[in-house]
Amino acid sequence: MTSPQPAPCCASRRTVLRGAALAGAAGLGVTACGGKEGDAASATPTAPVELGAAGEVPVGGARLYREERVLVTRPKKDEYRAFSAVCTHAGCVVSKIEDSVAVCHCHGSKFDANTGKVLHGPASVPLPEVPVRVTGDRLVAGPKG
């Protein structure tokens, strides 16, 4: 008895190559999983999103909020920075943060969790910054409502 294979995150190689041939003819640049590389419009919150208690992000560390597609760093006690957790290469959500490095499992891209800067491709565009603020003792990401 064989176990079922997990569904891939992306289109098959054949589908990608067919699409690339058609897109090339049309002059479009697309990726297999998510649209144009670096398309930040769909990667950042469009409304305020409550993430949780501000104290859940350690000073000098980072926390990934996968469901909300946001990662938050806390360089100093009263300072927070947030970035989209959507990989700019193909639209997968970052899978983990290790030693201040955000890792995307889909194709191996790595980002500096403190700046959003690309550390290792295939991504070539940094993670977009997301506004973040503390309201009471709660972290809220995205534009003010």
ZISUL-V77539 format. One line per field, one symbol per residue. psi: psi as a letter, one per 20 degrees, with the letter a starting at -180 (. if undefined). A space follows every 50 residues. Layout:
psi = ???
This chain:
psi = pqqqqqpqhrqrgggggghhgghghikqorrhijbqpjnigiiqqirpop haphiioqpjaqppnghilqqpqnhrgkpqqqqqjopigjjqpphrpplk ppppigjjqqqoihiiqphpriqiprpqqppqrpodjqppqaqp.
